[in-house]
Amino acid sequence: MSSSIAGISIPDSKLARAATELVRDCATPLLFHHSSRVYYFGALTGVGQRRAFDPELLYVGAMFHDLGLTKKYASANDRFEVDGANAAASFLRSHGIGQEAIDVVWDAIALHTTPGIPEHKKSEVALVLAGVEMDVVGLGFSNVPEDARAQVVQAHPRGASFKQDIIGAFYEGIRHKPDTTFGNIKADVLARMDPQFVRRDFCDIILNSAWPS
């Protein structure tokens, strides 16, 4: 558990081990390895920026960030990000973690698809987003040394079709609640994957409101 990859180690703690076991049991291999890479890339970004962070909280945030896409944790009406954040909060609470730390992890997960905000919050919130952006869309790719990228991907493979597969995983996790994508980037996933999907338009909502003017 504590072996180092690219100079980064998973915390050797009961909490981290329990998080690993839970996510491995509930998530697909695609999401498990993606979430693991998010931790390493987030931590590498933090080290590169000389930004202090709590490895344990970053690890739980990274590992739980897509848990809302799984059948076990997906709700009927909440955004998948909120489902994952709530799952992490319940998990941390069951391990006796205090509310302040729970709030940090909740924010990290709930905001990981909302660029422009996490970087102004606690380090763990910013670094979960950095790890997600690195692994999914390649932001910060050149800031992580090539040998470090190779070590992380060797330990947690992307697979030959990760780009297509992760889009598919997003779609399967949110297709039953399309309204939760209003105003966020996951609407792009539905627009690509579902020819019947119609985006809600913010301007139309304003113009069609109950107000006379």
C-alpha positions in Angstrom: 0.0 0.0 0.0 2.8 2.4 0.9 5.0 1.7 -2.2 6.0 4.8 -4.0 5.1 5.6 -7.6 6.9 8.6 -9.1 7.8 9.6 -5.6 4.2 9.6 -4.4 2.8 7.1 -1.9 -0.7 6.2 -1.0 -1.0 7.0 2.8 -0.3 3.8 4.8 -3.4 4.1 7.0 -6.5 2.2 7.9 -8.6 5.0 6.3 -6.8 4.8 3.0 -6.9 1.0 2.9 -10.6 1.1 3.5 -11.1 3.7 0.8 -9.2 1.5 -1.7 -11.2 -1.6 -0.8 -14.5 0.2 -1.1 -13.8 1.8 -4.5 -12.3 -1.4 -5.9 -15.4 -3.3 -4.9 -17.9 -0.8 -6.3 -16.3 0.8 -9.3 -15.3 -0.7 -12.6 -11.6 -1.2 -13.3 -11.8 1.7 -15.6 -13.0 4.1 -12.9 -10.7 2.5 -10.2 -7.6 3.1 -12.2 -8.7 6.5 -13.4 -9.4 7.5 -9.8 -6.0 6.2 -8.7 -4.3 8.2 -11.4 -6.2 11.3 -10.3 -4.6 10.9 -6.9 -1.1 10.6 -8.2 -1.4 13.4 -10.8 -3.0 15.6 -8.2 -0.3 14.9 -5.7 2.4 15.4 -8.3 0.9 18.7 -9.1 0.9 19.7 -5.5 4.5 18.8 -5.1 5.4 20.6 -8.3 3.6 23.7 -7.0 5.1 23.3 -3.5 1.5 23.4 -2.3 1.0 21.7 1.1 -1.8 19.2 1.2 -3.1 16.3 3.3 -2.4 13.1 1.4 -5.1 11.2 3.1 -7.9 13.7 2.3 -6.6 14.1 -1.2 -6.6 10.3 -1.6 -10.2 9.9 -0.4 -11.3 12.8 -2.6 -9.6 11.3 -5.7 -10.9 7.8 -5.1 -14.5 8.8 -4.4 -14.8 11.5 -7.0 -16.5 9.4 -9.6 -18.3 7.0 -7.2 -21.6 8.7 -8.0 -21.4 7.1 -11.5 -21.7 3.6 -10.0 -25.1 1.9 -9.5 -24.6 1.5 -5.8 -24.1 5.2 -5.1 -26.1 6.9 -8.0 -29.2 8.8 -6.8 -32.3 9.4 -8.9 -32.1 13.2 -8.9 -28.8 14.6 -7.6 -25.8 15.4 -9.7 -23.4 12.5 -9.7 -20.7 14.7 -8.2 -23.0 15.3 -5.2 -23.7 11.5 -4.9 -19.9 10.9 -4.7 -19.4 13.7 -2.2 -22.2 12.4 0.0 -20.7 8.9 -0.2 -17.3 10.2 0.8 -18.8 12.2 3.7 -20.6 9.1 5.0 -17.4 7.0 4.7 -15.3 9.6 6.5 -17.9 10.1 9.2 -18.0 6.3 9.8 -14.2 6.5 10.4 -14.5 9.2 13.0 -13.2 12.0 10.8 -14.1 15.5 11.8 -16.6 17.8 10.0 -14.0 20.3 8.8 -12.0 17.6 7.0 -15.3 16.1 5.7 -16.3 19.5 4.2 -13.0 19.7 2.4 -13.4 16.3 0.8 -17.1 17.0 0.0 -16.1 20.2 -1.8 -13.3 18.5 -3.7 -15.7 15.9 -5.1 -18.7 18.1 -5.7 -16.6 20.8 -7.5 -14.4 18.6 -9.6 -16.4 19.3 -12.8 -16.6 23.1 -12.1 -13.3 24.7 -13.2 -12.6 28.2 -12.0 -13.6 27.6 -8.4 -11.5 24.8 -6.9 -8.2 26.5 -7.4 -9.4 29.2 -4.9 -10.3 26.8 -2.2 -8.3 24.3 0.0 -5.4 22.5 -1.5 -7.1 19.2 -1.6 -10.1 20.7 -3.5 -7.7 22.3 -6.1 -5.6 19.2 -6.5 -8.5 16.7 -7.1 -9.5 19.0 -9.9 -5.9 19.2 -11.2 -5.7 15.4 -11.2 -9.0 15.0 -13.0 -8.0 17.6 -15.6 -4.7 16.0 -16.1 -6.1 12.5 -16.6 -9.2 13.3 -18.6 -8.3 16.3 -20.8 -4.5 16.5 -20.4 -4.4 19.9 -18.7 -1.0 20.3 -17.1 0.3 17.3 -19.1 3.7 18.9 -19.7 4.0 19.9 -16.1 4.3 16.3 -15.0 7.6 14.8 -16.1 7.4 12.1 -18.7 8.9 9.4 -16.5 6.4 10.2 -13.7 3.5 9.9 -16.2 4.9 6.6 -17.4 5.2 5.2 -13.9 1.7 6.2 -13.0 0.2 4.7 -16.1 2.2 1.5 -15.8 0.8 1.0 -12.3 -2.8 2.1 -13.3 -3.2 1.5 -17.0 -5.3 3.8 -19.2 -6.0 1.1 -21.8 -6.0 1.6 -25.5 -9.4 3.4 -25.7 -9.6 5.3 -22.4 -10.8 8.5 -24.1 -13.8 6.8 -25.6 -14.3 4.6 -22.6 -14.4 7.4 -20.0 -17.0 9.3 -22.1 -19.1 6.1 -22.2 -18.7 5.7 -18.4 -19.9 9.3 -17.8 -22.9 8.7 -20.1 -23.9 5.4 -18.4 -23.7 7.1 -15.0 -25.9 10.2 -15.9 -28.2 9.1 -18.7 -31.0 8.4 -16.2 -31.0 12.0 -14.9 -30.2 14.3 -17.8 -31.6 17.4 -16.0 -28.6 17.2 -13.6 -26.3 18.2 -16.4 -27.9 21.7 -16.8 -25.2 24.3 -16.5 -22.2 21.9 -16.3 -19.8 20.1 -18.7 -21.6 16.7 -18.5 -24.2 18.1 -20.9 -21.6 17.7 -23.6 -21.5 14.0 -22.9 -25.2 13.6 -23.3 -25.2 15.7 -26.5 -22.5 13.5 -28.0 -24.0 10.1 -26.9 -27.7 10.7 -27.1 -29.2 12.1 -30.4 -32.5 12.7 -28.6 -31.0 14.9 -25.9 -32.1 18.5 -25.9 -30.1 21.0 -23.8 -32.0 23.3 -21.5 -31.2 26.9 -22.4 -30.6 29.4 -19.6 -31.8 32.3 -21.7 -35.0 30.5 -22.5 -35.6 29.8 -18.8 -35.2 33.5 -18.1 -37.5 34.6 -20.9 -40.1 32.0 -20.1 -40.2 32.6 -16.3 -43.4 33.7 -14.5 -42.1 37.3 -14.3 -44.0 39.7 -16.7 -40.8 41.5 -17.5 
